[in-house]
Amino acid sequence: MSASVSPSAARVGVWLIGARGSVATTVVAGCAAVTAGLHPPTGLVTEAPMFADSGLPPLSSLVFGGHDTVDCPLPKRAEALAAGGVLPQGLPTAVRAELSAADSEIRPGGPLPGDTRDDSALIAAFTSDIEDFVRRCGLGRAVVVNVASTEPSPTGAALPPSSLYAAAALRAGCPYVNFTPSTGLDHPALASLRASTGLPYAGRDGKTGQTLLRSVLGPMFTQRALTVRAWSGTNLLGGGDGAALADPAAAAAKNAGKDRVLADTLATPPEGEVHIDDVPVLGDWKTAWDHVAFDGFLGTRMILQTIWQGCDSSLAAPLVLDLARLTARAHETGLSGPLGELGFYFKDPAGEGPAALGEQYAALGRFAQRLRGAGAEPPQDAAGPGGGCAGEGGVRARDGGRSAEVGGGWAGEGGVRARDGARSAEAGGWAGEGRVRARDGARPAEEQR
């Protein structure tokens, strides 16, 4: 049995923005593989002993859906990832039912070129998709996680796609996690909505490789009183993310988080910058190289170089599952606002918290204790078969399973309690807030890495 089985057996939705990308496909396939006992939960911090009895939803309770602008089915995408060595050979066949069930819950995203809907109409459509998912699948709650490719920082008043989805998440009463450096919930136009809903949220930009090392090495130099003179880096990557980050504006948004950890952990910000190169032949694999020039005793000049080579989707997927479970549990216990204790997972964390990985890990441990002591809601009855929607076949029946009878909100017979300050159509209302029209030809946020 998992070390983190929830006392509440209600199923939990994970709504992925960029649901047919490499990261999302690995999330769905990986969750199914671990649940079935085909692979161990390597990389899942939430399966560690410190989360025992913290009330996290079991992996078997997670139900997947999402938005995307591409139409490649998840089973086919998984086969391509297996051919590239990202997924184990044979896994797409073994978990085909789970992949198909999740794919049936993916809805068209946007805005696509030529879409004439304004921001309010797009947000309303995305909100309806999420609410329908929760209602049809009989979920106790759902978490929205952005795993789309990086978009440039916005200019002007128009909301970028990531912010449209973030607004829809809150309007649907769902906690939100931004695993990307895109603007998402941080757009100034969403400040009132973010404050009025009282929902928990976390982000941004998942810390999977180069910045993970920086968050360990930066404090080391400071603690040993060594002066870092320059810190430069290069990233070589392919896939959708490599193509997206070939745009200098998108690369600048990505690098902001990488630079922040050095500014926060070193006594003086060093010279140097990070370069990102798109190498399509690398596919889902990336290489990160760092060159650190530092001074030792009596000014002796020294160099540290690191090389990180990894599979982006395999590094990201367990973190996405962790964050979905942690944020769902935070929502269940009534927590609200930025979850600063989850800074362990991010380059540019929301809320207050330390920047050094060791301190962030300690904060995560305290968060586990906080969740453990928060109590749980009453057990629920079984809700019918399927890891997809009840009555729609697909994935195997999950442990527990009955959630609230969700009508238009979160209240329901024996279900999850309505939260104070929960979503209302008027919260942060879009009427009178500009209703900026979507730009024709705006780049979809879901073009995946």
C-alpha positions in Angstrom: 0.0 0.0 0.0 1.2 3.5 -0.8 2.8 5.5 2.1 0.4 8.3 1.4 -3.1 6.8 1.1 -5.8 9.4 1.7 -8.5 8.9 4.2 -10.8 10.3 1.6 -11.5 7.8 -1.2 -13.0 10.4 -3.6 -11.4 10.4 -7.0 -9.3 13.5 -7.9 -9.2 15.1 -11.4 -5.9 16.3 -12.9 -6.7 18.6 -15.7 -3.5 19.2 -17.8 -3.0 22.2 -20.0 -1.0 20.8 -22.9 -2.5 17.4 -22.3 -1.1 15.7 -25.5 2.5 16.8 -25.0 5.4 14.7 -23.9 5.2 15.7 -20.3 1.5 15.0 -20.0 1.7 11.7 -21.8 4.5 10.6 -19.5 2.4 11.7 -16.5 -0.6 9.6 -17.6 1.4 6.6 -18.6 3.7 6.7 -15.6 0.8 7.0 -13.1 -0.9 4.0 -14.7 2.4 2.0 -14.7 3.1 2.7 -11.0 -0.5 2.0 -10.0 -0.5 -1.3 -11.8 2.8 -2.3 -10.1 4.7 -2.4 -13.5 7.3 0.1 -12.2 8.4 1.5 -8.9 7.6 5.1 -8.0 11.1 6.4 -8.7 11.2 10.2 -8.5 7.9 10.5 -6.6 8.8 12.4 -3.5 5.2 12.0 -2.2 5.8 8.3 -2.0 8.6 8.9 0.6 8.1 8.0 4.2 7.7 11.6 5.3 4.4 11.7 3.5 3.0 8.7 5.3 -0.5 9.4 6.7 -0.5 12.9 5.1 -3.8 12.1 3.5 -2.6 12.5 -0.1 -4.9 11.1 -2.8 -3.6 7.7 -3.9 -2.3 7.5 -7.5 -5.1 5.1 -8.2 -7.6 7.8 -7.5 -6.3 10.2 -10.2 -8.4 10.8 -13.3 -6.8 12.7 -16.2 -8.2 15.2 -18.8 -7.1 18.5 -20.2 -6.9 21.0 -23.0 -4.6 20.9 -26.1 -4.6 22.4 -29.6 -3.1 19.3 -31.2 -5.0 16.1 -32.1 -2.4 13.4 -31.8 -4.0 10.7 -29.6 -2.2 9.9 -26.3 -1.7 6.2 -27.3 0.1 7.3 -30.5 2.1 9.9 -28.6 3.2 7.3 -26.1 4.3 5.0 -28.8 6.5 7.8 -30.3 8.0 8.4 -26.8 8.7 4.7 -26.4 10.5 4.7 -29.8 12.6 7.6 -28.6 13.5 5.9 -25.3 11.5 8.2 -23.1 9.0 5.5 -22.1 9.9 1.8 -21.6 9.3 -0.5 -24.6 5.9 -2.2 -24.2 4.5 0.3 -21.7 2.2 2.1 -24.2 0.5 -1.3 -24.9 0.3 -2.2 -21.3 -1.4 1.0 -20.3 -3.3 1.7 -23.5 -6.7 1.7 -21.8 -5.6 4.4 -19.3 -4.1 6.5 -22.2 -7.3 6.1 -24.2 -9.5 7.0 -21.3 -7.5 10.2 -20.6 -7.4 11.1 -24.3 -11.2 10.9 -24.4 -11.2 13.7 -21.8 -9.1 16.1 -23.7 -10.9 19.2 -25.1 -9.7 21.7 -27.8 -7.7 24.5 -26.4 -6.9 27.9 -27.9 -7.0 30.5 -29.0 -6.2 29.1 -32.4 -5.4 31.4 -35.4 -8.6 33.0 -36.6 -10.5 32.5 -33.3 -12.6 35.6 -32.9 -13.7 34.9 -29.3 -12.7 37.5 -26.8 -11.1 36.6 -23.4 -14.3 36.3 -21.6 -15.7 33.9 -24.1 -12.6 31.8 -24.1 -12.4 31.7 -20.3 -16.1 30.7 -20.2 -15.5 27.9 -22.6 -12.5 26.5 -20.8 -14.3 26.8 -17.5 -17.2 24.8 -18.8 -14.9 22.1 -20.1 -13.4 21.7 -16.6 -16.7 21.8 -14.8 -18.1 19.2 -17.2 -15.1 16.9 -16.5 -15.7 17.1 -12.8 -19.4 16.6 -13.1 -19.4 13.7 -15.5 -16.5 11.9 -13.8 -18.0 12.2 -10.4 -14.8 13.8 -8.9 -14.4 15.1 -5.4 -12.2 17.9 -6.7 -9.8 18.6 -9.6 -6.4 20.4 -9.9 -5.4 22.2 -13.1 -1.7 21.9 -14.0 -0.1 23.9 -16.8 2.6 21.7 -18.6 2.5 23.5 -21.9 5.5 24.9 -23.7 6.9 28.3 -22.6 5.2 31.4 -24.0 6.8 34.8 -24.3 6.1 37.3 -21.5 2.9 39.3 -22.4 3.0 42.8 -23.7 0.0 45.1 -23.4 -3.3 44.3 -21.8 -4.2 41.2 -23.7 -4.2 38.0 -21.6 -1.8 35.3 -22.9 -3.2 31.7 -23.3 -1.6 30.6 -20.0 -3.6 33.3 -18.2 -6.8 32.4 -19.9 -6.5 28.8 -18.6 -5.5 30.0 -15.1 -8.6 32.2 -15.0 -10.7 29.2 -16.1 -9.2 27.0 -13.4 -10.2 29.5 -10.6 -13.6 30.1 -12.2 -14.2 26.3 -12.1 -13.2 26.2 -8.4 -10.0 24.3 -9.0 -6.5 24.8 -7.4 -3.9 25.8 -10.0 -0.3 24.7 -10.6 1.9 26.5 -13.1 4.7 24.1 -14.0 6.0 26.5 -16.7 7.6 29.9 -16.7 4.6 31.3 -18.6 2.6 34.1 -16.9 -0.4 32.1 -15.9 -2.0 33.3 -12.7 0.6 36.0 -12.2 -1.0 38.4 -14.7 -2.1 41.6 -13.0 -5.6 41.3 -14.5 -6.1 38.2 -12.4 -5.1 39.6 -9.1 -8.7 40.2 -7.9 -9.9 36.8 -9.1 -6.9 35.1 -7.4 -7.7 36.8 -4.1 -11.4 36.4 -4.1 -11.6 32.7 -4.8 -9.6 31.6 -1.8 -8.1 28.7 -3.7 -4.6 27.3 -3.2 -2.1 27.7 -6.1 1.6 26.9 -6.7 4.3 27.6 -9.3 6.1 28.5 -11.3 8.5 26.7 -13.7 9.3 23.2 -12.5 12.9 22.7 -11.3 14.1 19.6 -13.0 17.7 19.9 -14.0 20.1 22.8 -14.3 18.4 24.9 -11.7 18.1 22.0 -9.4 21.9 21.8 -9.4 22.2 25.5 -9.0 19.9 25.5 -5.9 22.4 23.0 -4.3 25.7 24.5 -5.5 24.8 28.1 -4.9 24.4 27.7 -1.1 27.5 25.5 -1.0 29.7 28.4 -2.2 28.0 30.8 0.2 28.4 28.5 3.2 32.1 27.9 2.4 32.7 31.6 2.0 33.9 31.2 -1.6 33.5 34.1 -4.0 31.7 33.2 -7.2 32.9 35.6 -9.9 31.0 34.3 -12.9 28.4 31.6 -13.6 27.5 30.8 -17.2 25.4 28.1 -18.7 24.2 26.5 -21.9 21.2 24.4 -22.6 20.8 22.1 -25.6 17.4 20.7 -26.1 15.0 19.6 -28.8 11.3 18.7 -29.0 8.5 21.2 -28.7 10.2 23.0 -25.8 13.4 23.5 -27.8 11.4 25.0 -30.7 9.4 27.3 -28.3 12.5 28.5 -26.5 14.2 29.4 -29.8 12.0 32.5 -29.5 14.2 35.0 -27.6 11.2 36.3 -25.6 10.3 32.8 -24.4 13.9 32.0 -23.6 14.1 35.2 -21.5 11.0 34.1 -19.5 12.7 30.7 -18.9 16.0 32.2 -17.9 14.5 34.6 -15.3 13.9 31.6 -12.9 17.4 30.2 -13.5 18.9 33.5 -12.6 16.7 34.0 -9.5 18.1 31.1 -7.6 21.7 32.4 -8.0 20.6 35.9 -6.9 18.9 34.4 -3.9 21.6 32.0 -2.8 24.9 33.9 -3.5 26.2 36.9 -1.6 26.7 38.8 -4.9 25.0 38.0 -8.2 27.7 36.7 -10.5 28.4 37.7 -14.1 27.3 35.4 -16.8 24.1 34.2 -18.5 22.4 31.1 -19.8 22.0 30.4 -23.5 19.4 28.0 -24.8 19.9 26.3 -28.2 17.3 24.3 -30.1 18.8 21.1 -31.3 15.8 19.2 -32.8 17.7 15.9 -33.2 17.9 15.6 -29.4 14.1 15.2 -29.1 13.0 15.0 -25.5 16.6 14.8 -24.2 18.5 17.8 -23.0 22.1 18.7 -22.0 22.8 21.5 -19.5 26.4 22.7 -19.0 27.4 25.2 -16.3 30.8 26.9 -15.9 31.5 28.5 -12.5 34.5 30.7 -11.9 35.2 31.3 -8.2 37.9 32.5 -5.9 39.4 30.5 -3.0 41.8 31.4 -0.2 44.3 34.2 -1.0 42.4 34.8 -4.3 43.3 31.5 -5.9 41.2 31.2 -9.0 39.3 28.0 -9.6 36.7 26.5 -11.9 33.7 24.1 -11.4 32.0 22.6 -14.4 28.9 20.5 -14.4 27.1 18.6 -17.1 23.5 17.4 -16.7 22.1 15.1 -19.3 18.5 14.0 -18.8 15.1 13.2 -20.3 12.9 16.3 -19.7 9.6 14.4 -19.6 10.9 11.7 -17.2 12.3 14.4 -14.9 9.1 16.4 -14.9 6.4 13.8 -14.8 6.9 12.6 -11.2 7.0 16.2 -10.0 3.7 16.9 -11.8 2.1 13.9 -10.0 3.5 15.1 -6.7 2.2 18.6 -7.1 -1.3 17.4 -8.2 -1.5 15.3 -5.1 -0.2 17.9 -2.7 -2.3 20.7 -4.1 -5.4 18.5 -4.0 -4.8 17.7 -0.4 -4.2 21.3 0.4 -7.5 22.2 -1.1 -9.2 19.4 0.8 -7.9 20.7 4.1 -9.0 24.3 3.3 -5.6 25.9 2.6 -5.7 28.9 0.3 -3.4 31.3 -1.5 0.2 30.6 -2.6 1.7 27.4 -1.3 5.1 28.7 -0.6 6.1 25.3 1.0 6.1 23.8 -2.5 9.1 26.0 -3.5 11.1 22.7 -3.5 9.6 22.0 -6.9 10.0 25.4 -8.7 12.6 27.8 -10.1 10.5 30.8 -9.3 8.2 29.8 -6.4 4.9 31.5 -5.5 4.8 33.0 -2.0 7.5 33.3 0.5 10.2 30.7 1.1 13.9 29.9 0.9 15.8 29.4 -2.3 18.3 26.7 -1.2 17.2 23.2 -2.0 18.0 21.8 1.5 15.9 24.5 3.2 13.1 24.0 0.7 13.1 20.3 1.4 12.8 21.0 5.1 9.9 23.3 4.4 8.3 20.5 2.3 8.6 18.2 5.3 6.9 20.7 7.5 4.1 20.9 4.9 3.7 17.1 5.1 3.2 17.4 8.9 0.8 20.2 8.3 -1.3 18.1 6.0 -1.1 15.1 8.3 -2.5 17.1 11.2 -5.2 18.7 9.2 -7.7 15.8 9.4 -9.7 14.5 6.5 -13.2 14.5 5.3 -15.5 11.5 5.8 -14.9 8.4 3.7 -17.0 8.2 0.5 -18.9 5.3 -1.1 -17.8 3.7 -4.3 -18.7 5.6 -7.4 -18.8 3.1 -10.2 -16.1 1.7 -12.4 -13.4 3.4 -14.5 -10.4 5.6 -14.0 -12.1 7.7 -16.6 -15.7 8.9 -16.2 -18.2 6.6 -14.4 -20.1 4.6 -16.9 -17.7 5.4 -19.8 -15.5 2.3 -19.4 -11.8 2.8 -20.0 -9.5 2.6 -17.0 -9.8 0.0 -14.3 -12.1 0.6 -11.3 -10.2 2.7 -8.7 -10.0 2.1 -5.0 -12.8 4.0 -3.3 -14.2 6.2 -6.0 -17.5 7.8 -5.2 -17.2 11.6 -5.1 -19.7 14.3 -4.5 -22.6 14.6 -6.9 -21.3 17.7 -8.3 -24.0 20.0 -9.7 -22.8 23.4 -10.6 -20.3 23.7 -7.7 -18.5 21.6 -5.2 -21.2 21.0 -2.7 -23.0 17.6 -2.8 -24.5 14.7 -0.9 -21.7 13.3 1.2 -19.2 15.1 -1.0 -16.6 17.8 -0.5 -17.6 20.8 1.6 -18.0 24.0 -0.2 -15.1 26.3 0.6 -15.5 29.8 2.0 -14.8 32.2 -0.8 -15.3 29.4 -3.4 -15.7 30.2 -7.1 -18.5 32.4 -8.2 -19.1 33.6 -11.6 -18.8 37.1 -10.4 -15.5 36.7 -8.5 -13.0 39.1 -10.1 -15.7 39.4 -12.7 -14.7 39.7 -16.3 -17.4 42.1 -17.1 -15.9 45.6 -17.0 -12.3 44.3 -16.8 -11.5 45.2 -20.4 -12.7 42.0 -22.1 -9.6 42.2 -24.3 -10.1 40.4 -27.6 -7.9 37.5 -28.4 -5.3 38.3 -30.9 -5.8 36.5 -34.2 -2.9 34.1 -34.8 -1.9 34.0 -31.1 0.4 31.1 -30.5 -1.4 28.3 -28.6 0.1 27.5 -25.2 -0.2 23.8 -25.7 2.4 23.3 -28.5 4.3 20.9 -26.3 7.8 20.1 -25.5 
